[in-house]
Each structure stands twice: as structure tokens, then as C-alpha cells.
């Protein structure tokens, strides 16, 4: 039963990574890459490494996704500014 769980989690991680590559919307691609990190942290927790799982969830999934989404929103906001005289 354990090996089936690992195969399913691996398939979900690869699916989310491929989705992140092929999504046209950048914010959706960032969220898909965050999903890969979140699934990896669940997998680490299942394998008995709670410290690695917490680090991956905090840094890889949460902080990186928030920073990328913030940078993306700042880049989108920059294009809407009017030129200065």
C-alpha cells in the first residue's frame, strides 16, 4: 500500500510540474509550482522527515510562492503607470 501512495504522489508532483511549464497564465504557473513543493513536503512527512517537511512547506511552498506572486503583481502594476513629464 505504501508504494502505491508514493507512485500517486509522484504522479501528482510530475503533473503539477508539467502544468507549471505549460500554463499561459503566470500566476497559475506560480501556484502550480507551489503545489509541487507542497506535495513534496507531504511526501517528506510521510517518509518520516518532519523537519525537512516543515522547511519545504515554509520556504519552498509558502514563502517562494508569495514572493513570486508579489513580484508578478509589481511587474503588472508597473505597466499601468503613466509616463512622467
MMTF fields as JSON, N, C-alpha, C and O atoms, coordinates in Angstrom:
{
  "mmtfVersion": "1.0.0",
  "mmtfProducer": "UNKNOWN",
  "numBonds": 339,
  "numAtoms": 340,
  "numGroups": 85,
  "numChains": 1,
  "numModels": 1,
  "chainsPerModel": [1],
  "groupsPerChain": [85],
  "chainIdList": ["A"],
  "bondAtomList": [4, 2, 8, 6, 12, 10, 16, 14, 20, 18, 24, 22, 28, 26, 32, 30, 36, 34, 40, 38, 44, 42, 48, 46, 52, 50, 56, 54, 60, 58, 64, 62, 68, 66, 72, 70, 76, 74, 80, 78, 84, 82, 88, 86, 92, 90, 96, 94, 100, 98, 104, 102, 108, 106, 112, 110, 116, 114, 120, 118, 124, 122, 128, 126, 132, 130, 136, 134, 140, 138, 144, 142, 148, 146, 152, 150, 156, 154, 160, 158, 164, 162, 168, 166, 172, 170, 176, 174, 180, 178, 184, 182, 188, 186, 192, 190, 196, 194, 200, 198, 204, 202, 208, 206, 212, 210, 216, 214, 220, 218, 224, 222, 228, 226, 232, 230, 236, 234, 240, 238, 244, 242, 248, 246, 252, 250, 256, 254, 260, 258, 264, 262, 268, 266, 272, 270, 276, 274, 280, 278, 284, 282, 288, 286, 292, 290, 296, 294, 300, 298, 304, 302, 308, 306, 312, 310, 316, 314, 320, 318, 324, 322, 328, 326, 332, 330, 336, 334],
  "bondOrderList": [1, 1, 1, 1, 1, 1, 1, 1, 1, 1, 1, 1, 1, 1, 1, 1, 1, 1, 1, 1, 1, 1, 1, 1, 1, 1, 1, 1, 1, 1, 1, 1, 1, 1, 1, 1, 1, 1, 1, 1, 1, 1, 1, 1, 1, 1, 1, 1, 1, 1, 1, 1, 1, 1, 1, 1, 1, 1, 1, 1, 1, 1, 1, 1, 1, 1, 1, 1, 1, 1, 1, 1, 1, 1, 1, 1, 1, 1, 1, 1, 1, 1, 1, 1],
  "groupList": [{"groupName": "UNK", "atomNameList": ["N", "CA", "C", "O"], "elementList": ["N", "C", "C", "O"], "formalChargeList": [0, 0, 0, 0], "bondAtomList": [1, 0, 2, 1, 3, 2], "bondOrderList": [1, 1, 2], "singleLetterCode": "X", "chemCompType": "L-PEPTIDE LINKING"}],
  "groupTypeList": [0, 0, 0, 0, 0, 0, 0, 0, 0, 0, 0, 0, 0, 0, 0, 0, 0, 0, 0, 0, 0, 0, 0, 0, 0, 0, 0, 0, 0, 0, 0, 0, 0, 0, 0, 0, 0, 0, 0, 0, 0, 0, 0, 0, 0, 0, 0, 0, 0, 0, 0, 0, 0, 0, 0, 0, 0, 0, 0, 0, 0, 0, 0, 0, 0, 0, 0, 0, 0, 0, 0, 0, 0, 0, 0, 0, 0, 0, 0, 0, 0, 0, 0, 0, 0],
  "groupIdList": [1, 2, 3, 4, 5, 6, 7, 8, 9, 10, 11, 12, 13, 14, 15, 16, 17, 18, 19, 20, 21, 22, 23, 24, 25, 26, 27, 28, 29, 30, 31, 32, 33, 34, 35, 36, 37, 38, 39, 40, 41, 42, 43, 44, 45, 46, 47, 48, 49, 50, 51, 52, 53, 54, 55, 56, 57, 58, 59, 60, 61, 62, 63, 64, 65, 66, 67, 68, 69, 70, 71, 72, 73, 74, 75, 76, 77, 78, 79, 80, 81, 82, 83, 84, 85],
  "secStructList": [7, 2, 2, 2, 2, 2, 2, 2, 2, 2, 2, 2, 2, 2, 2, 2, 2, 2, 2, 2, 2, 2, 7, 1, 1, 2, 2, 2, 2, 2, 2, 2, 2, 2, 2, 2, 2, 2, 2, 2, 2, 2, 2, 2, 2, 2, 6, 6, 7, 2, 2, 2, 2, 2, 2, 0, 0, 0, 0, 0, 0, 0, 0, 2, 2, 2, 2, 2, 2, 2, 2, 2, 2, 2, 2, 2, 2, 2, 6, 6, 7, 7, 7, 7, 7],
  "xCoordList": [0.813, 0.0, 0.855, 0.487, 1.972, 2.847, 3.43, 3.541, 3.8, 4.402, 3.373, 3.733, 2.118, 1.074, 0.904, 0.703, 0.983, 0.892, 2.032, 1.806, 3.251, 4.395, 4.26, 4.635, 3.73, 3.539, 2.493, 2.669, 1.409, 0.367, 0.902, 0.65, 1.634, 2.204, 3.212, 3.243, 4.025, 4.977, 4.285, 4.713, 3.213, 2.452, 1.825, 1.829, 1.288, 0.712, 1.766, 1.507, 2.959, 4.032, 4.478, 4.679, 4.632, 5.032, 3.935, 4.229, 2.683, 1.567, 1.543, 1.334, 1.753, 1.773, 2.97, 2.864, 4.109, 5.293, 5.075, 5.454, 4.473, 4.184, 3.15, 3.245, 2.177, 1.182, 1.848, 1.496, 2.807, 3.517, 4.299, 4.455, 4.785, 5.528, 4.626, 5.009, 3.462, 2.623, 1.483, 0.786, 1.266, 0.207, 0.581, 1.721, -0.365, -0.122, -0.18, 0.565, -1.064, -1.199, -0.068, 0.091, 0.711, 1.878, 1.505, 2.191, 0.439, 0.059, -0.372, -0.1, -1.035, -1.414, -0.182, -0.144, 0.823, 2.064, 2.817, 3.41, 2.794, 3.448, 2.728, 3.369, 1.403, 0.64, 0.872, 0.944, 0.989, 1.276, 2.656, 2.835, 3.629, 4.958, 4.94, 5.679, 4.109, 3.937, 3.281, 3.568, 2.392, 1.749, 2.761, 2.652, 3.749, 4.806, 5.554, 5.82, 5.893, 6.589, 5.717, 6.204, 4.435, 3.537, 3.402, 3.409, 3.281, 3.215, 4.526, 4.521, 5.646, 6.932, 7.02, 7.57, 6.48, 6.528, 5.64, 5.993, 4.496, 3.646, 4.372, 4.291, 5.071, 5.83, 6.964, 7.207, 7.655, 8.715, 8.148, 8.764, 6.987, 6.356, 5.991, 6.158, 5.499, 5.147, 6.379, 6.308, 7.497, 8.73, 9.422, 10.431, 8.879, 9.429, 10.457, 11.322, 10.377, 11.306, 10.512, 10.377, 9.987, 9.133, 9.882, 9.297, 11.166, 11.923, 12.103, 11.973, 12.397, 12.534, 11.182, 11.106, 10.119, 8.776, 8.359, 7.78, 8.653, 8.3, 9.098, 8.563, 10.368, 11.192, 10.706, 10.608, 10.401, 9.902, 8.553, 8.308, 7.687, 6.381, 6.514, 5.837, 7.387, 7.526, 8.264, 7.818, 9.382, 10.207, 9.793, 9.477, 9.794, 9.547, 8.142, 7.938, 7.176, 5.792, 5.242, 4.724, 5.344, 4.689, 5.469, 4.961, 6.686, 7.427, 7.771, 7.609, 8.237, 8.612, 7.399, 7.487, 6.275, 5.071, 4.607, 4.229, 4.629, 4.212, 5.145, 4.68, 6.45, 7.405, 7.22, 7.259, 7.02, 6.801, 5.503, 5.478, 4.432, 3.172, 3.278, 2.69, 4.011, 4.226, 5.022, 4.672, 6.085, 6.885, 6.056, 6.191, 5.217, 4.359, 3.357, 3.097, 2.801, 1.855, 2.563, 1.988, 3.785, 4.55, 4.903, 4.894, 5.213, 5.524, 4.291, 4.391, 3.135, 1.896, 1.505, 1.005, 1.723, 1.389, 2.288, 1.877, 3.496, 4.446, 4.045, 4.316, 3.403, 2.996, 1.819, 1.565, 1.09, -0.097, 0.223, -0.66, 1.453, 1.81, 1.828, 2.146, 1.475, 1.55, 2.967, 3.651, 3.413, 4.78, 4.896, 3.956, 6.046, 6.296, 6.794, 7.471, 6.447, 6.898, 8.189, 8.71],
  "yCoordList": [-1.197, 0.0, 1.26, 2.259, 1.221, 2.371, 2.764, 3.95, 1.773, 2.061, 2.692, 3.523, 2.321, 2.917, 4.392, 5.225, 4.714, 6.105, 6.929, 8.041, 6.4, 7.117, 7.313, 8.362, 6.317, 6.44, 7.507, 8.304, 7.524, 8.529, 9.933, 10.864, 10.082, 11.388, 11.83, 12.999, 10.906, 11.24, 11.652, 12.591, 10.95, 11.304, 12.693, 13.474, 13.002, 14.322, 15.42, 16.503, 15.139, 16.124, 16.38, 17.53, 15.325, 15.494, 16.214, 17.051, 15.892, 16.558, 18.049, 18.864, 18.409, 19.826, 20.546, 21.711, 19.858, 20.473, 20.694, 21.738, 19.729, 19.888, 20.995, 21.77, 21.069, 22.142, 23.503, 24.457, 23.6, 24.866, 25.269, 26.457, 24.292, 24.599, 25.085, 25.981, 24.521, 24.788, 25.769, 26.113, 26.229, 27.199, 28.553, 28.998, 29.198, 30.509, 31.628, 32.603, 31.485, 32.486, 32.307, 31.234, 33.368, 33.258, 32.997, 32.24, 33.605, 33.38, 31.932, 31.363, 31.335, 29.922, 29.029, 28.009, 29.398, 28.625, 28.7, 27.714, 29.855, 30.008, 29.162, 28.517, 29.162, 28.356, 26.869, 26.091, 26.465, 25.059, 24.655, 23.542, 25.548, 25.212, 25.169, 24.392, 25.99, 25.905, 24.605, 24.062, 24.105, 22.816, 21.68, 20.724, 21.783, 20.765, 20.743, 19.672, 21.909, 21.984, 21.487, 20.822, 21.805, 21.341, 19.824, 19.187, 19.247, 17.786, 17.143, 16.066, 17.801, 17.279, 17.295, 16.373, 18.341, 18.392, 17.316, 16.746, 17.028, 15.934, 14.605, 13.74, 14.447, 13.215, 13.062, 11.963, 14.162, 14.109, 13.747, 12.988, 14.282, 13.959, 12.48, 11.842, 11.943, 10.526, 9.636, 8.545, 10.111, 9.317, 9.406, 8.74, 10.23, 10.28, 11.361, 11.23, 12.442, 13.555, 14.838, 15.675, 14.993, 16.16, 17.489, 18.508, 17.491, 18.739, 19.201, 20.391, 18.283, 18.617, 19.025, 19.939, 18.36, 18.677, 20.084, 20.825, 20.456, 21.8, 22.863, 23.918, 22.593, 23.551, 23.704, 24.823, 22.601, 22.651, 23.357, 24.116, 23.124, 23.782, 25.281, 26.089, 25.642, 27.059, 27.844, 28.92, 27.321, 28.062, 27.756, 28.666, 26.482, 26.097, 26.378, 26.873, 26.071, 26.217, 27.606, 28.283, 28.027, 29.268, 30.52, 31.359, 30.648, 31.892, 32.144, 33.262, 31.129, 31.3, 31.659, 32.522, 31.01, 31.314, 32.739, 33.445, 33.17, 34.53, 35.556, 36.571, 35.312, 36.253, 36.331, 37.422, 35.196, 35.207, 35.928, 36.705, 35.684, 36.364, 37.863, 38.658, 38.255, 39.67, 40.325, 41.41, 39.664, 40.21, 40.299, 41.257, 39.325, 39.334, 40.485, 41.143, 40.728, 41.84, 43.182, 44.118, 43.284, 44.524, 44.758, 45.897, 43.693, 43.838, 44.244, 45.06, 43.699, 44.06, 45.496, 46.203, 45.929, 47.295, 48.32, 49.463, 47.937, 48.856, 49.232, 50.347, 48.312, 48.589, 49.547, 50.106, 49.748, 50.605, 52.05, 52.905, 52.337, 53.698, 54.584, 54.149, 55.838, 56.818, 57.367, 57.463, 57.727, 58.279, 59.618, 60.413, 59.852, 61.104, 62.158, 61.853, 63.414, 64.507, 65.089, 66.019],
  "zCoordList": [0.0, 0.0, 0.0, -0.617, 0.674, 0.778, -0.575, -0.886, -1.375, -2.678, -3.61, -4.444, -3.489, -4.322, -3.963, -4.846, -2.686, -2.245, -2.834, -3.312, -2.804, -3.357, -4.862, -5.385, -5.561, -7.008, -7.315, -8.237, -6.55, -6.768, -6.482, -7.248, -5.39, -5.06, -6.116, -6.5, -6.579, -7.639, -8.923, -9.595, -9.264, -10.457, -10.312, -11.263, -9.137, -8.906, -8.972, -9.497, -8.438, -8.493, -9.93, -10.323, -10.706, -12.101, -12.884, -13.737, -12.599, -13.283, -12.974, -13.873, -11.723, -11.353, -11.966, -12.35, -12.06, -12.678, -14.171, -14.701, -14.851, -16.277, -16.48, -17.432, -15.598, -15.674, -15.503, -16.197, -14.586, -14.376, -15.624, -15.905, -16.364, -17.59, -18.715, -19.468, -18.838, -19.998, -19.763, -20.717, -18.552, -18.3, -18.886, -18.752, -19.529, -20.136, -19.102, -19.192, -18.124, -17.069, -16.052, -15.47, -15.847, -14.968, -13.518, -12.83, -13.048, -11.648, -11.43, -10.373, -12.405, -12.292, -12.319, -11.631, -13.101, -13.15, -11.824, -11.387, -11.191, -9.883, -8.84, -8.01, -8.881, -7.929, -8.175, -7.223, -9.434, -9.735, -9.234, -8.74, -9.358, -8.825, -7.298, -6.694, -6.672, -5.226, -4.814, -3.747, -5.67, -5.392, -5.426, -4.659, -6.318, -6.35, -5.026, -4.48, -4.51, -3.217, -2.076, -1.161, -2.126, -1.08, -1.097, -0.044, -2.276, -2.383, -1.94, -1.344, -2.229, -1.771, -0.249, 0.353, 0.374, 1.837, 2.449, 3.482, 1.834, 2.322, 2.166, 3.038, 1.068, 0.835, 1.851, 2.351, 2.156, 3.169, 4.535, 5.284, 4.858, 6.131, 6.201, 7.241, 5.103, 5.044, 5.188, 5.754, 4.674, 4.733, 6.089, 6.319, 6.987, 8.336, 8.553, 9.418, 7.771, 7.937, 8.195, 7.303, 9.413, 9.669, 9.605, 9.237, 9.959, 9.894, 8.456, 8.168, 7.558, 6.145, 5.575, 4.753, 6.0, 5.519, 5.944, 5.15, 7.197, 7.654, 6.919, 6.578, 6.674, 5.943, 4.516, 4.011, 3.862, 2.49, 2.416, 1.478, 3.373, 3.367, 3.625, 2.99, 4.557, 4.903, 3.835, 3.436, 3.371, 2.42, 0.986, 0.22, 0.625, -0.761, -1.224, -2.333, -0.398, -0.822, -0.503, -1.392, 0.723, 1.131, 0.74, -0.004, 1.229, 1.049, -0.415, -0.903, -1.112, -2.519, -3.367, -4.241, -3.12, -3.883, -3.617, -4.552, -2.374, -2.029, -2.659, -3.178, -2.624, -3.212, -4.731, -5.301, -5.384, -6.829, -7.19, -8.145, -6.445, -6.726, -6.465, -7.198, -5.439, -5.165, -6.297, -6.762, -6.73, -7.834, -9.11, -9.872, -9.344, -10.524, -10.451, -11.459, -9.282, -9.153, -9.317, -9.873, -8.848, -9.019, -10.482, -10.949, -11.203, -12.627, -13.411, -14.327, -13.077, -13.765, -13.457, -14.332, -12.236, -11.85, -12.507, -12.707, -12.845, -13.444, -14.869, -15.312, -15.588, -16.959, -17.05, -18.117, -15.948, -15.951, -15.597, -15.663, -15.227, -14.842, -16.073, -17.18, -15.843, -16.915, -16.991, -15.972, -18.188, -18.303, -17.59, -17.576, -17.008, -16.289, -17.258, -18.24, -16.964, -17.829, -17.356, -17.972]
}
